[in-house]
Amino acid sequence: MTAPDGLTHFSASGRARMVDVGAKASTTRQAVASGVLRMKPETLARIRAGTLAKGDVLAVADVAAVMAAKHTPDLIPMCHPVALAGVEVEFSIVDAADAEGLVGVEAVVTARCSGQTGVEMEALTATAGALLTIYDMCKAIDRGMKIERVQLEEKSGGKSGLWRRGEAAT
């Protein structure tokens, strides 16, 4: 039973619960999430050049994203474990400086599964994991880095079908 306000992770009495997805059809599902880590231009130059003592920052962040996706239900209490079919991570350089003069790295993660519930949380967790890993590997030279806009860009599959950021449907 769902809470009166329509939130599915709360019972009618207001208690947190894991949603029962047992009666839902298994469908192919996909979610895409993104986020940006802003940093000093010098930090980005060191990432590009591969001159950080901890190694290839983006290669490590790629692995961290996949690991984060796999461990999402361990971190998010009401999240179902899903059998991930795939997790793809793409990084791009953000050369355009923001108002503080910071440039950055954007991470875009696509997660896929075939199941009774979506992979939005896996894509979001993987994105955050990738950006946090870059922060961890660069913090010795740039403690002022900031993570921005970790957000769902698109999801497909299931009863609600396709949703894209910026389109009218919820």
Secondary structure as GFF3:
##gff-version 3
##sequence-region A 1 170
A	DSSP	beta_strand	27	39	.	.	.	ID=ss1
A	DSSP	alpha_helix	41	49	.	.	.	ID=ss2
A	DSSP	alpha_helix	57	70	.	.	.	ID=ss3
A	DSSP	alpha_helix	72	75	.	.	.	ID=ss4
A	DSSP	beta_strand	84	94	.	.	.	ID=ss5
A	DSSP	beta_strand	103	115	.	.	.	ID=ss6
A	DSSP	alpha_helix	120	138	.	.	.	ID=ss7
A	DSSP	beta_strand	146	156	.	.	.	ID=ss8
A	DSSP	beta_strand	163	164	.	.	.	ID=ss9
###
